């Protein structure tokens, strides 16, 4: 008789068990493997529960991404230029956005060089 599909069959490893990665706090033995403190260990919820309870493992510190991606100063300037130039009072005699208006809009000091770089990039993007 071949290998029957009986209740004693080893669990199929290709089965999709959702494994979560934890970090060992204490040395942990799992599937004949030893994991040292600080080592990552992937466990299913049912394997992890008792270990979490005795604090032998902990959920890894989830690195929370800032909600707004950190934009470079240039990207921040590009984002505010359309609003700034809507008001003609914010433009220089040659039609450039005023450094002061940009500084107010972004909340950091904008140099003339930064303004020029952002303006050039803005016009190139606008021309696309």
GIZIUR-V158595 format. One record per helix or strand. SS is the DSSP state (H for helix, E for strand). FROM is the first residue (numbers start at 1). LEN is the number of residues. Records with the same first field share a line. If there is no record, write none. Layout:
SS = FROM-LEN, FROM-LEN
This chain:
E = 19-6, 28-3, 33-3, 40-5, 57-3, 91-1, 97-1
H = 45-9, 73-14, 88-3, 99-8, 112-16
